[in-house]
């Protein structure tokens, strides 16, 4: 949420946030949560879409759109072969607008 607050602070009114990130689609198994490689690979820190929407709204952003890219499961599968990690996370485009100061 601190990153969103800083982005909101530096954007001018009418400015747009547009990023791509990994989002959670299901609760991660304990084994994945305890795996340091998954943590450093930004997998275990993935937020659920409703959590991201809440953070963006609290920060002040409006016109929030979070669009999961289901096709990303194909390459996410290769991040940790044979782990089925693609069942838990997906890449998403996250967009929002600063409409007021």
N, C-alpha and C positions, 0 to 999 in steps of 0.2 A: 504494500500500500504506500510505503514511503516513496517508491519510484514514481507511482502515479501522482502523488502530491507534488513531487518536484517537477514532473512534466507539466502538470497543471499550472504551477507557479511560473514557469518560464514561457509558456505559450501566451500569445496575444489573444484577445477576444476574437473568436472565430477560428482559432487555431485548431488543428486536427491531430490527434494521436492515431498512429497507424503502426502496429507492430505484429509480429508473428511470434507465437510462443507455444509451448507444450501445455496442454490442459488435461486434467484428469477426467476420465469418463466412468470410472468405477473405483471403488476402494482398493488400494494396493494391498497385496498380501504382506504379512509381517516379514517374510523373508526378503521381499523387495525393499521394504521400509528400512531394514537393518543393513542393507548392502551399501557400503560406502561408494562403490562405483556408480550405483544408481543415483545416489545423492549428488555426487560431483557431476554426473551427467544430466542434472536438472530434471530427473524423472520423479524422484520421490518428493520434490518440492512443488510439483504441479498442482495448481488449484482447480477446483471445480468451476464450471462456468457461472453458476449462481453466486459463488463467492467473489469471482472477478467482477461481476456486474455490481455487486454490493460495494466493493472497494472503489470502483470507478464512480459510482453515484455519490458515495460519502465524500470523495475527493472534490466533487463538483462537476464532473463531466456529464454531458447529456448526449442524446442520439447514439447510445451505446449499441454496438453490434459485435457479437462474438460468433464467428463462423468457423466451426470445425471443418477440417479438410479430411474427409474419410479416406481419400486416396493416400494420405500420409502414412497410413498403417503399413503400407508395403515397405517403405524404407525404415520405419520405426522398428519393424520386425528384425531388421539387420543390426540394430543397435546392441541387442542382447539376444543372440540366436538361441532358439529353443526355450525361451523364457515366457513366451506368450505376452510380452509386455505391451504389444499392440492391442491387447484386450482391455488395457487400463488407461492408456494415454493416447492422445492424438494431437497433431499440430492444428493450430487455429489462427485465423486472422482476427485481431482485436482492433476495433476502431471506435473512437469517441471524439466529441467536439467540446471545446470550451466556449460556451455561448455567452457567459457573463464573467466579469472579473471577481 
